[in-house]
Amino acid sequence: MVIRASLLGASLVAALPVLAAEAAPSRPNASVQAFEIPAGPLAETIARFASAANVVLSFDAEQMRGLRSTGLQGSFSVEAGFARLLAGSGFEAVSRGDRSFVLRRMPSSPVAAVTDSAAAEAAAQLATVTVSGTRDATTEGSEQYTSPAVTIGLGEHSVRDTPNSVSVVTRQRIEDQNMLTIEDAMQYTTGMKVTSYGTNSAAIESRGYTIDRYQVDGISSSARVYENNFGLAMFDRVEVWRGPSGLLQGSGDPGGTINFVRKRAQDTFGFNAKTSIGSWNNYYGEMDVTGPLSADGRLRGRLVSSYQDRHYFTDYAWTREPLLYGTLEYDITPDTTLSLGASVQRNRSRPFFGIAAYENGTFPRVSRSTYIGAAWNNGTQNATRSFAELEHRLEGGGKAKLAAVYIDRRNHGEHAWGNSFIDPATGNIDVIPYYSRGSEREVDIDGRVTLPVTWRGLKQEFLVGASYQRLKSSSIYNEKTWGENGFVQNIFAPDINVPKPIIALDGPSQSMLTQSAVYGQARIKPWAPLTILAGARVAWYESKDLLDSGTGVSTNAKFVPYGGLVYDLTQNFSVYGSYSAIFNPQSDKNFSGQYLPPRKGGQFEFGLKGEHFGGDLQSSLAFYRIEDTNRAIADPDHPDFSIAAGKVRSEGFEAELTGRLLPNWNLTAGYGYNTTKLLVASPEQQGKPFTTTFPKHTVSLWSDYRFREGSLAGLNLGFGMKFRSAIYNEDSGVRWGQGGYTTFDLQAGYQITPKVKASLTVSNLFDKKYIDRPDNWSRQVYFGTPRSVMLTLAYKM
């Protein structure tokens, strides 16, 4: 087996003076850096060292079977580190240039004695290995807050080589911060906002827009993010792309997209488990087992399960959510792998949909535990996702991949929620029932080929692909009796024990959305410091009402371009720029009865990215401007119809620093600034902000320090901070708002044994009381979560 190990170096922005000196050019392998590589099998230890040193290493692991290493602690150059680790093994590391190395047996070493012709042939082949620059993007087991590569930008490339804003929530961050859901992960992601739509339902927002599409293992889905529960137990990492993603997935709002990357079956046995107990009867358990299923390791499997039974700080609200994920991988040939898998996630709940507000823009002074609804409120969501993936690795580092995904989602709900402002004299509100049932069935197919070539001694890359998506949806609710069969509830003393009305469901709807596309991207290096990206997607889109044959929106052969460049200023820093186009069909009609053309426009982004400390720290600074045109606005001559004349601008900048500052200190910090404006709109909206519920400023910080020596060895301390500036809703000159606020989190953990760890997390340490979502609706005003505590016990082999 040939092992290729590389890890992208980490960075700080050039503005950080304490590290400015590191930006000076130097010989790639002459610098000295600190390493802390534990003892273990030599093949594993040398691979870990190569990753930490940010070099590409090729060797035959079978020839090192039975050899062990005492590890490496201290500061070394790359050459000195290899020499220390390989001392006495009979192997040496030979540089091939461009931070690439190959291991070979030393001719004078007794270990190099060849016992048979097959071994001699293997040794001869090893000496002529062509080293590839391929990076393994898997974060599991790396103990890092950075990822050596991401897969969200068509192919597998480093964050630094991707000329767009990308953040990665690694497996280590998920575990350190006890993240269980996508909402947990996005709370601490640069420039992101989480907006609740009720218990177990939330929207993710970026740059003033809702992220309405997502990907799993790089395969785009048409279903909405907030209606798909993603338990993080089954994912290796979460990759976030901020800004228009038309090249990656076709239609969608320009806020960005999220890529969930599944855990893969491993060729060595592994077992992890953890259990947690938290405030308000919040119980969670998780198990993860993986390993080879055949003697030769060609067949591998993985099984992940989790279960959460939790109540909330809101009275009466609860959820129960089991998850099961399984996958099999089989190496048909050494270069061809078939992967199969499925996940099943079920959510049962008594949901809560927020409290109401006063018509004058104020909120009631009530306990944060106040529940508006009925004892018979109930909801069920089931999501089954199945996938098959065939991957063939080509000579020279190319890859051909064909993937198919099937999603079956079903939901059912019987809810009572508020439907009026609060009566200031009595404190009463109107509550009405909403019964619904829905289903979605989706098929996603994607095939792509990546072909790297060498030109003038530099690597070039070409990718071509095609995709097809079909989403069939059906839903039904109590349309004819909407607003009837309600009751009155007092906001200061709500009584949930009300009779459940018998209501028929009617008003069915059925729709079909199909999208297909061909796409491609070229990564050209005309000379070493510069990479030029040119890509495009040609998309076909159709959305139709299956119960009304005359209703539908279609777009044929829509050209969606993309372009970017990355220029390496030094070994540590790059500048970049990119243009990403917007493609988003609309369902509004003009006076002639025709559907409006799709929204278009694009984003210009430029910035600085860096890498430092041998791959342990990454940083970025991004400036962007989005212009979203062709938006539907009211036709001034025919008010009941629309014209495609609206224009929105969203602009701002983001800064992020993520990774390892010291061998024992991991940190992620981010700042986002955003403003939006209606450049062309109806007269009463012209010049106003496009959104007032997305904060102008966001700050997030998480820091984790581990003591490895002395009397505190085994202890780790974590600290978190989140800040959000003021947001508000406005209607007819009245504002419902929440000023800026900051919350703090604290965590302490202790490694009881090498395999068992306990941790205690306190969220909202100072019990800050705030409105998480101010709303001018008659419901969906939510308090922020009060101070809470979670105790976790984890076992990891």
Sequence and secondary structure as in RCSB ss.txt:
>XXXX:A:sequence
MVIRASLLGASLVAALPVLAAEAAPSRPNASVQAFEIPAGPLAETIARFASAANVVLSFDAEQMRGLRSTGLQGS
FSVEAGFARLLAGSGFEAVSRGDRSFVLRRMPSSPVAAVTDSAAAEAAAQLATVTVSGTRDATTEGSEQYTSPAV
TIGLGEHSVRDTPNSVSVVTRQRIEDQNMLTIEDAMQYTTGMKVTSYGTNSAAIESRGYTIDRYQVDGISSSARV
YENNFGLAMFDRVEVWRGPSGLLQGSGDPGGTINFVRKRAQDTFGFNAKTSIGSWNNYYGEMDVTGPLSADGRLR
GRLVSSYQDRHYFTDYAWTREPLLYGTLEYDITPDTTLSLGASVQRNRSRPFFGIAAYENGTFPRVSRSTYIGAA
WNNGTQNATRSFAELEHRLEGGGKAKLAAVYIDRRNHGEHAWGNSFIDPATGNIDVIPYYSRGSEREVDIDGRVT
LPVTWRGLKQEFLVGASYQRLKSSSIYNEKTWGENGFVQNIFAPDINVPKPIIALDGPSQSMLTQSAVYGQARIK
PWAPLTILAGARVAWYESKDLLDSGTGVSTNAKFVPYGGLVYDLTQNFSVYGSYSAIFNPQSDKNFSGQYLPPRK
GGQFEFGLKGEHFGGDLQSSLAFYRIEDTNRAIADPDHPDFSIAAGKVRSEGFEAELTGRLLPNWNLTAGYGYNT
TKLLVASPEQQGKPFTTTFPKHTVSLWSDYRFREGSLAGLNLGFGMKFRSAIYNEDSGVRWGQGGYTTFDLQAGY
QITPKVKASLTVSNLFDKKYIDRPDNWSRQVYFGTPRSVMLTLAYKM
>XXXX:A:secstr
 EEEE    B   TT GGGGGGGS   TTT  EEEEE  EEHHHHHHHHHHHHT EEEEEGGGGTT EE  EEEE
E HHHHHHHHHTTTTEEEEEEETTEEEEEE TT GGG   SHHHHHHHHHHHT           TTS  SS S B
STTSS B STTSSSEEEEE HHHHHHTT  BHHHHHHTSTTEEEEE STT EEEEETTEE   EEETTEEE S G
GGS  BGGGEEEEEEEES  HHHHSS  TTEEEEEEE    SS EEEEEEEEETTTEEEEEEEEEEESSTTS EE
EEEEEEEEEEE SSTT EEEEEEEEEEEEEEEETTEEEEEEEEEEEEEEE    B   TTS      TT   S T
T EEEEEEEEEEEEEEEE GGG EEEEEEEEEEEEEEEEEEEE S   TTT EEEEEEEEEEEEEEEEEEEEEEE
EEEEETTEEEEEEEEEEEEEEEEEEEE  TTTT S EEEETTS            EEEEEEEEEEEEEEEEEEEE
EETTEEEEEEEEEEEEEEEETT TT EEEEEEEEEEEEEEEEESSSSEEEEEEEEE  B    B TTS B   BE
EEEEEEEEEEEEGGGTEEEEEEEEEEEEEEEEEE SSSTTSEEEEEEEEEEEEEEEEEEEEETTEEEEEEEEEEE
EEEEE  TTTTTS S SSS SEEEEEEEEEE  SGGGTTEEEEEEEEEE  EEEEETTEEEEE  EEEEEEEEEE
ESSSSEEEEEEEESTT    EEE  SSSS BEE    EEEEEEEEE 
